[in-house]
Structure formats: structure tokens, C-alpha cells
Amino acid sequence: MQQKPTKKLACIIDDDLIYTNLIKRVIENNELCSELLIFNNGKQSIDYFESSLESLDAKSIPEIIFLDLNMPIMDGWEFLERFSKIKNKFKKKISLYVVSSSINPSDINRAKSSPTVQNYFTKPLNVNKLEQIFLRKSG
Amino acid sequence: MLLSKVLDKKTVGNIDIDYWKLKDNDEIIWSEAFLSRLGYSNVNEKIDLDFFLNNLIHKEDYNQFKNNFFAFVRNGNDFRQSILIKSQKGKYKEYVCNTRNNLSLELGTNSKFILFSKRKIKTSKKVKTYKFYFKETSEMTKTGNWYIDFLKQKTYWDHQTRRILEYPEDYIPSLKKALQYYPTEHHELARKAFLRSALDGKSFDIEIKMLTKNKREFWVRAMGKPVFNNNQEIIGLRGVFQDIDASKAKELDLLRTSNIIASQNKRLCNFAHIVSHNLRSHASNLTLITELLNSYKNPEDKLELMNNFTDIAKSLNDTIEHLNEVVTIQNSINKSKSSVNFNNMLSQVLISISQIVVNEKAKINCDFTRLESIEYIPAYLESILLNLITNAIKYKHPDRDPIINVTSYVENSKQILEISDNGLGIDLEKYGEKIFGMYNTFHYNKDAVGIGLFITKNQIEALRGEIKVESEVDQGTTFKIYF
């Protein structure tokens, strides 16, 4: 029997404000997740994850992360590196997807070779893809 | 042995050997035996040096002998060479003349002597032919011979070595100061090659720059190998220098060209990625927006989305402008350079940003005394100065007013512009070359666009220069531009 998927907590890490604004609408429109966090660079989000680790607040930890690569202050690579060190301390499964405009094979291979990265998507993400991601394994 | 005994008796004038005794005024006194053997004892003419040079010595030997002779007379440079001397009957006889007292003769007099000994084995025609070919080869390939005698602590060069190194025929090479034949930057290379050969008995074959007497640098292929005595001890080194300057210049030129092409190709490839990336992000936003438009039923929602179109259009425009700027740089190599005065250009830049400088209390020091101007595209120098100075002010340290030092100088024959500040600094281990990337910013700063340094680097590299950065977090940053 197919269960109605439990709504998840998701987060987007991207410096493109137009993009985050639009993707937020798409997600909300389709009621894909319960709550959406948006960070404009890697630094903001790693600070968030590291502080929730201290507070042990499992509820506030997103299960799905959409990570951009090219960002100011702390880019996606550095976030990946820092996040990989702490991800196992969270007592829940977190799926991280790299979402970038880069079609550079060296970026794609580098991202896919990281065990932290679930998959690599080239922008734009459309509704179908988002649904696939959100509904995956949650049945 | 017999000879030495005879000479011991100081009866040199009468003995049965062939020699010249030399007087100070270039006068030569023939030994009786020598004259009579050549058939000139009863000739009325005076057989002096001029006569000898003009009539008796074979023309092939003339130059070398003359040079050797005068180097010996004037500077005491010993020599040994074989020559052909015409006898009175008109036949050439082959002699080896020798100034070195290597027969251990006790000459017992202060006069100088040149001994002439008849060649026991006549140089055959074949050998002569070989000698001729050898000389031709050595000249055509610009290859000279050299020999270092460790026992005598002396270096010998042949005619061709002297010629490619532009030293006169009578020049005596120095072993002690052998490094003077190489430019400073290749001293180490020369020392290593020769020392290793002398100590380990290894032969060498290197390309190295040498220095002629006239201080002209040129490339040679230097080959050498040790010379052993019967006890397998190294007693010297022997080898050749080949002048390869022309081909080396071509090789270096080719290498330079290939480097330029490689770097241009890299920049082009990089640029293609940037274009693709930057345009794609806008395109993907447009796709998203249309998708949303289709999904919205409510006209008010749709209308609200329209604002986003304006934003996308604006950033798309900005991106294209930035890309345009970069393309313009790539094509700018043909723009004309002119002499640009650093001081004037800096003043011009400071006027255009005087408002920021005053507001931020920035202090800008400059020293252009060591290099006052360069040949450059004026607009580029202006853009470079503007970018780096505004950057230095923009990323100033919160605890202190910005101080910026701008200096120009020459280092290792490279023209350099240096701009250093006391600002925030940047962790280069972390960001490295990325600071020159497009749209990369590293500090919290609302004005940060991440295009300035990218443009600056492109401008410098388009004109075959280089930009380097040194920085320490909280201390400051120094940019060095190698023109």
C-alpha cells in the first residue's frame, strides 16, 4: 500500500537570488516539502549545520540539500569538504545534490566522486526532477 | 740525451740541431745546421724573419705560425706546430717547431729558442686530407676543441674555440677563472658538469650559455670527457664547444610561441566555460519562470512573476557586458602601445576615485623613481591601477585606515609594478588562483562583484605579462605585475 510521503525539510545553498526565489515557489507550489531553508553561500549554511550539531536539534536538520558550486565567500567545494566531516554525526540520512550551471566535466566528475554527493544536476531543475528527488525512497 | 749533453756545453752555435735563437728586436738567428740542411748556408740574401714568412713557410701554415710566433715573442706563450719549410731546391720539408723545453734541455741562457725537429714520419697525404676535412668540419659546424690539463693546471683551446668565444689567437685561457666564460646564471651548471666529470669520470653533454670576450651571451653545446693516464687516474678533461646559438634561438622562440599559444588556448577554453556557465544560469532561470507561469492559475500570481523577468533581463545584460569586456581584451593585442608615465597615470586614476579615497581616509604612497614609465596600452594601465587600488580600499581592514604603496622597478631585467596594502588580506592557500576567477568574491561585501581581478589578469596576460599575489590574512595583500 502506497503511503503518502512524509514531508521533508529541505535546504538550498545558492547565491543566485532569482534562482532561489523561483525554485522556492516551484517547491511550495507543488507542496514538495514541509519547510525550505535558503542560504546564500556555503559559509551561512555550514555555520547552521555546525551549530545544530551542538544543539542536537535533529528536527532542524534538512534531509535534502541542494548545493550550488560557484558562490562567494565559501563555495560549494569548501562546503562539501566541511560538511563531509560532520555529516555522520547527524542521526538521520541526509541526501546532498549538487545543482550547478557548470557543464564542465571536471566539475561533474569531481562532485560525483565525493561520497557525500548523491547526484549532480545541471540547472535548471524542473518540477519532474524535483518530485523524483523528494518522493524517492520515502514511500 | 745526446742533445741535452751537447747543449749543456753551451756550444749551441755549432751543434748539429735545427733551431732559431731569438733576439729582442724580432731578429732570428738560424743554427748553422738548420740553414745548411735547407740549403741556404751559401745564399747571399739575408734569411730573416720577413724572408722566411714571405718565401719559405708554406702559405697554409703562414697565419698560424705568425700568430704563434708573436704570441711567444711578446707574451711568452709556448707553442708547438708542424710547418712546411721550402728548401733551396724548392721542395717543402716538414718540421715540428716547438718552444716548450719538453726535452728537458738545459739551455743555460736567457735567450728564447724555437727548436725545429724533422718529422720522423712524414705526415701522409691521407692524414693531410683528414686534417683538412677536420678543419673544414670544425669551421662549418662551429665546433672548437679544448683540453684541461690538471697536472699543469692549464687550459688549451684550439683556433676554433678562440674564434667562437671571440678571443684573439694568442689568448691564453685561464683555468682559475674559467667561470668568466659563462654568464652568472649558468655558473652552477658549468661548475657541476666540469666538476662531476673531473671527480667521477663521467662525460657530459649539455647545452649552456657562454660569454664571449665581448660579453656577448650565446648558446653552446658543451661536451666533455675525462682523460686518464695509465694508472686510470683522471689527469684532464677534453671536449668540444659547439656554437648552437642560431638553432637554440629558434628552439627558444618556438617554445615561447608554443607557450603563448598554450596559454591563449587555456584562456579561450576557460572563457568558453565562463560563457557557458554564466549564460546557462540565466537560461535556467528563464526556464523555471516559464514553468511556474504555466503552473499558476491565478493571474495575480502570474503578474507577480513578471518582476522576475526584469531582474533576469538585467543580470543577463550585465553578464553579457562583462563577457564583452573580456572579449575586447582578447582582441586588444593589436591596440597601440605608447610610453606611459606611472606618476601621471596614477594621478589620473586618483582623481577619478578621489571621493572614495577621501571618504575611506586612504593614504596612497608611490615611488616610481626606479622605473618612471613603460611601453603599454595606456587604457590598460589605467584599468589595472584603478582595479587594484579600489580593491585595496574596498577590502580594507576594519581596524585601520587603508595605506596603499605603489612602486615600480626593474628586477632581473623584468619591469614590475607593485601594489601593496594593509587591508584584510586573503587566505591564498584556500583560494589561491581563484581570486582571479570570474564572479569569485571572498569577503562579505555588498559591492563585491568578482569581475575586477578577472579583467585585470586578462588584460595583463593578453599583453604577455604576469600577475602574482602575496597575502596574509589580517596583514595585507601585495600584487606584483610583471610587464
Contacts between the chains, C-beta under 8 A, distances in Angstrom:
chain1	res1	chain2	res2	distance
A	16	B	281	6.0
A	16	B	285	7.3
A	18	B	285	5.2
A	18	B	308	6.0
A	18	B	311	5.2
A	18	B	312	5.9
A	18	B	315	7.1
A	19	B	281	7.0
A	19	B	284	7.2
A	19	B	285	5.5
A	19	B	288	7.2
A	21	B	308	7.0
A	22	B	285	6.2
A	22	B	288	4.3
A	22	B	289	6.0
A	22	B	292	6.4
A	22	B	308	6.6
A	23	B	288	6.6
A	25	B	292	5.7
A	26	B	288	6.6
A	26	B	291	6.9
A	26	B	292	6.1
A	26	B	295	7.8
A	29	B	292	7.1
A	29	B	295	6.0
A	29	B	296	7.7
A	30	B	295	7.9
A	70	B	277	7.2
A	70	B	439	6.5
A	70	B	440	7.6
A	72	B	439	7.8
A	72	B	440	6.9
A	72	B	441	3.9
A	72	B	442	6.8
A	72	B	448	6.4
A	72	B	450	6.7
A	73	B	441	6.9
A	73	B	442	6.2
A	73	B	443	7.0
A	73	B	444	6.4
A	75	B	440	7.7
A	78	B	430	7.4
A	101	B	276	7.9
A	101	B	277	4.9
A	101	B	278	7.5
A	101	B	280	4.1
A	101	B	281	4.1
A	101	B	284	6.5
A	102	B	273	7.4
A	102	B	277	5.3
A	103	B	276	6.1
A	103	B	277	7.7
A	103	B	280	7.2
A	104	B	273	5.4
A	104	B	277	7.6
A	122	B	280	7.6
A	123	B	280	6.4
A	123	B	281	6.3
A	123	B	284	3.7
A	124	B	283	7.7
A	124	B	284	3.2
A	124	B	285	7.1
A	124	B	287	4.5
A	124	B	288	5.0
A	125	B	288	7.8
A	126	B	287	7.2
A	126	B	288	7.7
A	126	B	291	6.0
A	127	B	291	6.4
A	127	B	295	7.4
